[in-house]
Amino acid sequence: MFCPKLTALRRLRGWIVPLIIIGASFLPADAGATGLSGQISSECYIIDENDSIHVRPFERLRADLLAWKGVEKQSLTFHTYLRWTGDWSSDKLTDPQTFVYDAYIKLAGVPRGMTFRAGRQFAYNGIGSALVDGLRVQFQRNRRIQIDLFGGSTVAGDDPETIQSPGDFAVIGGRLSGQPYHRLRLGLNWFLRRADGFTAAHRAGVDAETDINRFHLYGRFIYNVAGLRVGGLLLRGSYARPKWYLSGEFDWREPSVSANSIFSLIDFRRYRELRFEAQRTVWRRLAVVGQLHAGLFENDDSWRAGIGVRTDNVSVVWRHKEGYGGENDGLYGFANVRLARQRDCFATANAGRYHVQEEQTDKNDAYSGSLGLLWRSGQGWSARAEGQYLRNAVMKKDLRLLIRVSKDFSVGETIGIGML
């Protein structure tokens, strides 16, 4: 009926297998235990949107294979995460797509303190991230010094089945981090990304993090090397006591526009955003929460605030927004009820009134909600059924049904490789 393209899988197989053989040649002959673990799931998302019905299936596979385990925490593993989807909007499947999120081998502890990853993987540091077809190398001898380097070609979101040219779509990054003092952590970061043979992003930055009594402080500075200007400044702090939690943040940054885009020639103003949050536990696990977020623009500011109550299973929050982007008043609620040991019932509701243009005299109504059941078994099976509803000025009727069934599997010894 349908055979998804295997371009990426074939190309990945073409150079991952030799890397496995090369890596295995450095391993001792007395290889340890092996194991396979992961999860396979099937989903069906049915959407009734303005008298147009779409049925979109999803098939997902996440697997971790332990090929070798040494006596001193050395290991050779293979990790993969695949997703296939399509659109059954008529009597046949259209727009099928296979997305390979992860497909890499990992060699840890050979040599000691080194970790190698080769293949498709998500790579990041303090100032940039990308889904990469390439190599990542990490070194950590102790807490004082850690080195993280990655390089390869970026994965195109509209064509994930093709491995792009490393020359035209290269991405390179690195991070040098250390802990010169007991409570002080420092990091130096560098990130370079190319698109169509031109520099799309080139940044360097430094970050620092420390704990002082009950305070946690973090700061980050980014320099735009491609534009020869300051790219961003982030200051964040929090304070925690048994019944109090306070946090604040100031973010000053430029818009995320590729340096090789025509939009980079347009004059821009940097974002200036302030955020505050407070939480006070008043009785057992019942807490009162308050939030304030302000966006400071050249001619018109924007701010939103919220206040409500929260427990482990229930939360109700009122939110208000005004300024740039229009006005919005709404009430949001969430509840999760344990029906039995293996069954939960959950629900969300969001009701509000808003307008986008100042000339608009009357506000529009917006409603959304969901109701679902979650079942889990002791044998790794789980099932989820969720109904969703949305209505606003644009969507007069949006009904959705999500059905998901998944199964965890584990064979042999796994040593928790899914977290490595």
ChimeraX attribute file (.defattr): number of C-alpha atoms within 10 A of each C-alpha:
attribute: neighborCount
match mode: 1-to-1
recipient: residues
	/A:1	4
	/A:2	8
	/A:3	6
	/A:4	12
	/A:5	13
	/A:6	12
	/A:7	14
	/A:8	19
	/A:9	16
	/A:10	13
	/A:11	13
	/A:12	19
	/A:13	14
	/A:14	11
	/A:15	12
	/A:16	19
	/A:17	12
	/A:18	11
	/A:19	15
	/A:20	19
	/A:21	10
	/A:22	11
	/A:23	16
	/A:24	16
	/A:25	10
	/A:26	10
	/A:27	17
	/A:28	10
	/A:29	8
	/A:30	9
	/A:31	15
	/A:32	15
	/A:33	13
	/A:34	18
	/A:35	18
	/A:36	19
	/A:37	21
	/A:38	20
	/A:39	17
	/A:40	17
	/A:41	18
	/A:42	17
	/A:43	19
	/A:44	17
	/A:45	17
	/A:46	20
	/A:47	20
	/A:48	15
	/A:49	15
	/A:50	12
	/A:51	11
	/A:52	9
	/A:53	16
	/A:54	16
	/A:55	17
	/A:56	20
	/A:57	20
	/A:58	17
	/A:59	17
	/A:60	18
	/A:61	17
	/A:62	19
	/A:63	21
	/A:64	25
	/A:65	23
	/A:66	25
	/A:67	21
	/A:68	19
	/A:69	23
	/A:70	17
	/A:71	8
	/A:72	9
	/A:73	12
	/A:74	19
	/A:75	23
	/A:76	26
	/A:77	24
	/A:78	23
	/A:79	24
	/A:80	20
	/A:81	20
	/A:82	16
	/A:83	16
	/A:84	16
	/A:85	20
	/A:86	18
	/A:87	18
	/A:88	17
	/A:89	16
	/A:90	10
	/A:91	6
	/A:92	10
	/A:93	16
	/A:94	14
	/A:95	10
	/A:96	16
	/A:97	18
	/A:98	22
	/A:99	19
	/A:100	20
	/A:101	18
	/A:102	20
	/A:103	24
	/A:104	23
	/A:105	27
	/A:106	22
	/A:107	23
	/A:108	23
	/A:109	18
	/A:110	18
	/A:111	12
	/A:112	13
	/A:113	15
	/A:114	17
	/A:115	20
	/A:116	21
	/A:117	22
	/A:118	25
	/A:119	24
	/A:120	28
	/A:121	25
	/A:122	17
	/A:123	23
	/A:124	20
	/A:125	20
	/A:126	20
	/A:127	23
	/A:128	21
	/A:129	17
	/A:130	18
	/A:131	20
	/A:132	30
	/A:133	28
	/A:134	23
	/A:135	21
	/A:136	23
	/A:137	18
	/A:138	17
	/A:139	19
	/A:140	17
	/A:141	11
	/A:142	10
	/A:143	12
	/A:144	14
	/A:145	15
	/A:146	17
	/A:147	17
	/A:148	20
	/A:149	20
	/A:150	24
	/A:151	22
	/A:152	26
	/A:153	25
	/A:154	28
	/A:155	25
	/A:156	14
	/A:157	9
	/A:158	9
	/A:159	13
	/A:160	18
	/A:161	21
	/A:162	18
	/A:163	21
	/A:164	19
	/A:165	16
	/A:166	18
	/A:167	14
	/A:168	16
	/A:169	22
	/A:170	25
	/A:171	30
	/A:172	25
	/A:173	26
	/A:174	25
	/A:175	23
	/A:176	17
	/A:177	21
	/A:178	19
	/A:179	18
	/A:180	12
	/A:181	10
	/A:182	10
	/A:183	10
	/A:184	14
	/A:185	18
	/A:186	20
	/A:187	20
	/A:188	20
	/A:189	23
	/A:190	22
	/A:191	24
	/A:192	20
	/A:193	26
	/A:194	22
	/A:195	21
	/A:196	13
	/A:197	14
	/A:198	16
	/A:199	19
	/A:200	19
	/A:201	21
	/A:202	23
	/A:203	22
	/A:204	23
	/A:205	24
	/A:206	19
	/A:207	20
	/A:208	18
	/A:209	17
	/A:210	18
	/A:211	16
	/A:212	10
	/A:213	8
	/A:214	9
	/A:215	14
	/A:216	15
	/A:217	17
	/A:218	17
	/A:219	18
	/A:220	20
	/A:221	21
	/A:222	21
	/A:223	19
	/A:224	18
	/A:225	17
	/A:226	16
	/A:227	13
	/A:228	10
	/A:229	12
	/A:230	17
	/A:231	20
	/A:232	20
	/A:233	18
	/A:234	16
	/A:235	17
	/A:236	18
	/A:237	18
	/A:238	18
	/A:239	17
	/A:240	14
	/A:241	10
	/A:242	7
	/A:243	13
	/A:244	14
	/A:245	15
	/A:246	17
	/A:247	18
	/A:248	18
	/A:249	17
	/A:250	17
	/A:251	19
	/A:252	17
	/A:253	18
	/A:254	17
	/A:255	12
	/A:256	9
	/A:257	13
	/A:258	18
	/A:259	20
	/A:260	17
	/A:261	13
	/A:262	9
	/A:263	11
	/A:264	14
	/A:265	10
	/A:266	7
	/A:267	6
	/A:268	10
	/A:269	10
	/A:270	15
	/A:271	15
	/A:272	18
	/A:273	19
	/A:274	17
	/A:275	18
	/A:276	18
	/A:277	18
	/A:278	17
	/A:279	20
	/A:280	18
	/A:281	17
	/A:282	12
	/A:283	10
	/A:284	8
	/A:285	11
	/A:286	16
	/A:287	18
	/A:288	19
	/A:289	20
	/A:290	18
	/A:291	18
	/A:292	18
	/A:293	18
	/A:294	19
	/A:295	17
	/A:296	17
	/A:297	14
	/A:298	9
	/A:299	6
	/A:300	10
	/A:301	15
	/A:302	17
	/A:303	19
	/A:304	18
	/A:305	18
	/A:306	19
	/A:307	19
	/A:308	18
	/A:309	19
	/A:310	21
	/A:311	15
	/A:312	10
	/A:313	13
	/A:314	16
	/A:315	19
	/A:316	19
	/A:317	19
	/A:318	18
	/A:319	18
	/A:320	18
	/A:321	20
	/A:322	18
	/A:323	16
	/A:324	17
	/A:325	15
	/A:326	14
	/A:327	19
	/A:328	20
	/A:329	20
	/A:330	18
	/A:331	18
	/A:332	18
	/A:333	18
	/A:334	17
	/A:335	17
	/A:336	16
	/A:337	13
	/A:338	13
	/A:339	12
	/A:340	9
	/A:341	9
	/A:342	12
	/A:343	16
	/A:344	16
	/A:345	18
	/A:346	17
	/A:347	18
	/A:348	18
	/A:349	17
	/A:350	18
	/A:351	18
	/A:352	19
	/A:353	17
	/A:354	21
	/A:355	19
	/A:356	15
	/A:357	12
	/A:358	11
	/A:359	7
	/A:360	11
	/A:361	8
	/A:362	9
	/A:363	16
	/A:364	15
	/A:365	16
	/A:366	20
	/A:367	15
	/A:368	17
	/A:369	17
	/A:370	18
	/A:371	16
	/A:372	18
	/A:373	19
	/A:374	17
	/A:375	17
	/A:376	17
	/A:377	12
	/A:378	7
	/A:379	9
	/A:380	12
	/A:381	16
	/A:382	18
	/A:383	18
	/A:384	18
	/A:385	17
	/A:386	18
	/A:387	17
	/A:388	18
	/A:389	17
	/A:390	18
	/A:391	16
	/A:392	17
	/A:393	11
	/A:394	9
	/A:395	11
	/A:396	12
	/A:397	14
	/A:398	18
	/A:399	18
	/A:400	19
	/A:401	18
	/A:402	17
	/A:403	17
	/A:404	18
	/A:405	16
	/A:406	19
	/A:407	17
	/A:408	15
	/A:409	14
	/A:410	15
	/A:411	11
	/A:412	12
	/A:413	17
	/A:414	20
	/A:415	15
	/A:416	10
	/A:417	21
	/A:418	17
	/A:419	6
	/A:420	10
